[in-house]
Amino acid sequence: MANAKSVEPIVADLINQELKSYKLDYKLEQEPLNSEIDNALNEYYSKNGGSGGNRPDAKLLLQDSGLDYYPVLIEYKGYKDKLEELDNDGNVANQTSKNEPNFKNINAYAVNGAVHYANALLHHTSYTDIIAIGITGHKDSKGKIQTQIGVYYVSKSNLGTERKVGEFNDLSFLKKSNFDNFTKQLKNLNLTPDELEKIKQKREREIDASLVKLNNDIYNNEKGLGENDRVYLVAASIIATLGIPGKVSPLEKSQLKSSPEQGNTDGEILMRKIRAFLNEKNIPTEKKELIIRTLSNTILTENINKITD
C-alpha cells in the first residue's frame, strides 16, 4: 500500500479560515508579527539544529481583559500520528537522554515544534506566558479531513516546562469572547513545589551539557586559550547576556560587529555590559574590580578580538 500523502496544506487552510472567522489578526509563516517576537524566532536555534530561522506556520499576539499579552504559536502537520511525541513522564519529548535538543521530535511533531518556538520567546523576549498549539490531520475512510489539536501553556513561572491545557476540538477558545475564560485556566497550571524542584535539577543538567559544549567549541575555535581563559570567556558571556530588567539590557549577538575600532571591539563591548551589570548588583567595589580585572585580562586580549576571515 502506498504511503499516505500529507494533508498539511489542507489542515493549514482549514485552521487559517477558522482563525479568520473569529476575526483574529494572525500572521502566517513568512509574515512579521512584531520585532521582538520575530527577532527571537530568528535568534533561537532552529528545529533542525541550525542557527535560527524559526517560522511557525501561524502566530498571533492576544491580550486578555487584564491587559496581559499572550503570544500564540501554531504548528501544522499532515499525518495522523504526528501530533506530539511524549516522554515516559508524559512531557513533550524535546530533549534526549543526554539533555540535548531532540531535533528529530521537534521537527517531526506539531506540538513539539510549537513548544520549541515557545521556548524561543521565553529565552529572547519579555513575554512570560506563551500558548503553543500543534495541529495535525488526516483523511478518514470517507475522505473527510479529521484534525487533532494539542494545546500547551509554556511559562516563565514553570521554568519553561509545558503544561497541557485540556482537550480541544477547535480554536474557539482564542475568540475574544472566550479568551478570558481560557487564560483563567492557565492560572491553575502551575507546577507543584516537587515538580519545580525536579525541573530545576533537569535544567541544571541541561546547563551543564550546554557549558561543556560551549567549552569544547571555544577550545576548537579559539586556539591558544588556556583552560582558565576558556572558563573566564564563558563566564563573561553569561554575565553580559543576563541583563537586569529595566536597568541593563542583555547583550545581543547582533551588537558584536567584530569591529577593529578602538573602544568598540567585541571584547570592549562585552566588558561594558559586564561593568553595567555588576554596578547594578551593588557588589563591594574591591570584589567588583577583581572580577572586572580578571575577566578583562582574557576578554580584551588581541588573540580574542582578532578578526578572522
Secondary structure as the mmCIF struct_conf table of DSSP 4:
data_model
#
loop_
_struct_conf.conf_type_id
_struct_conf.id
_struct_conf.beg_label_comp_id
_struct_conf.beg_label_asym_id
_struct_conf.beg_label_seq_id
_struct_conf.end_label_comp_id
_struct_conf.end_label_asym_id
_struct_conf.end_label_seq_id
HELX_LH_PP_P HELX_LH_PP_P1 ALA A 2 SER A 6
HELX_RH_AL_P HELX_RH_AL_P1 GLU A 8 SER A 21
TURN_TY1_P TURN_TY1_P1 TYR A 22 LYS A 23
STRN STRN1 LYS A 27 LEU A 28
TURN_TY1_P TURN_TY1_P2 GLU A 29 GLN A 30
BEND BEND1 GLU A 31 GLU A 31
HELX_RH_AL_P HELX_RH_AL_P2 SER A 35 GLU A 43
BEND BEND2 TYR A 44 TYR A 44
HELX_LH_PP_P HELX_LH_PP_P2 TYR A 45 SER A 46
TURN_TY1_P TURN_TY1_P3 LYS A 47 ASN A 48
BEND BEND3 GLY A 49 GLY A 52
BEND BEND4 ASP A 57 ASP A 57
STRN STRN2 ALA A 58 GLN A 63
TURN_TY1_P TURN_TY1_P4 SER A 65 GLY A 66
STRN STRN3 TYR A 69 TYR A 76
BEND BEND5 TYR A 79 TYR A 79
TURN_TY1_P TURN_TY1_P5 LYS A 80 ASP A 81
BEND BEND6 LEU A 83 LEU A 83
STRN STRN4 LEU A 86 LEU A 86
TURN_TY1_P TURN_TY1_P6 ASN A 88 ASP A 89
BEND BEND7 GLY A 90 ASN A 91
STRN STRN5 VAL A 92 VAL A 92
STRN STRN6 GLN A 95 GLN A 95
TURN_TY1_P TURN_TY1_P7 SER A 97 LYS A 98
BEND BEND8 ASN A 99 GLU A 100
STRN STRN7 PRO A 101 PRO A 101
HELX_RH_AL_P HELX_RH_AL_P3 PHE A 103 ALA A 108
HELX_RH_AL_P HELX_RH_AL_P4 ALA A 110 HIS A 124
BEND BEND9 THR A 125 SER A 126
STRN STRN8 ASP A 129 LYS A 139
TURN_TY1_P TURN_TY1_P8 SER A 141 LYS A 142
BEND BEND10 GLY A 143 GLY A 143
STRN STRN9 ILE A 145 SER A 155
TURN_TY1_P TURN_TY1_P9 LYS A 156 GLY A 160
STRN STRN10 GLU A 162 GLY A 166
BEND BEND11 ASN A 169 LEU A 171
HELX_RH_3T_P HELX_RH_3T_P1 SER A 172 LEU A 174
BEND BEND12 LYS A 175 LYS A 175
HELX_RH_AL_P HELX_RH_AL_P5 LYS A 176 LEU A 186
TURN_TY1_P TURN_TY1_P10 LYS A 187 ASN A 188
HELX_LH_PP_P HELX_LH_PP_P3 ASN A 190 THR A 192
HELX_RH_AL_P HELX_RH_AL_P6 PRO A 193 ASN A 221
BEND BEND13 GLU A 222 GLU A 222
TURN_TY1_P TURN_TY1_P11 LYS A 223 GLY A 224
HELX_RH_AL_P HELX_RH_AL_P7 GLU A 227 LEU A 242
STRN STRN11 ILE A 244 ILE A 244
TURN_TY1_P TURN_TY1_P12 PRO A 245 LYS A 247
STRN STRN12 VAL A 248 VAL A 248
HELX_LH_PP_P HELX_LH_PP_P4 SER A 249 GLU A 252
HELX_RH_3T_P HELX_RH_3T_P2 LYS A 253 GLN A 255
BEND BEND14 GLU A 261 GLU A 261
TURN_TY1_P TURN_TY1_P13 GLN A 262 GLY A 263
BEND BEND15 THR A 265 THR A 265
HELX_RH_AL_P HELX_RH_AL_P8 ASP A 266 GLU A 280
TURN_TY1_P TURN_TY1_P14 LYS A 281 ASN A 282
HELX_RH_AL_P HELX_RH_AL_P9 THR A 285 ILE A 299
TURN_TY1_P TURN_TY1_P15 LEU A 300 LEU A 300
BEND BEND16 THR A 301 THR A 301
HELX_RH_AL_P HELX_RH_AL_P10 GLU A 302 ASN A 305
#
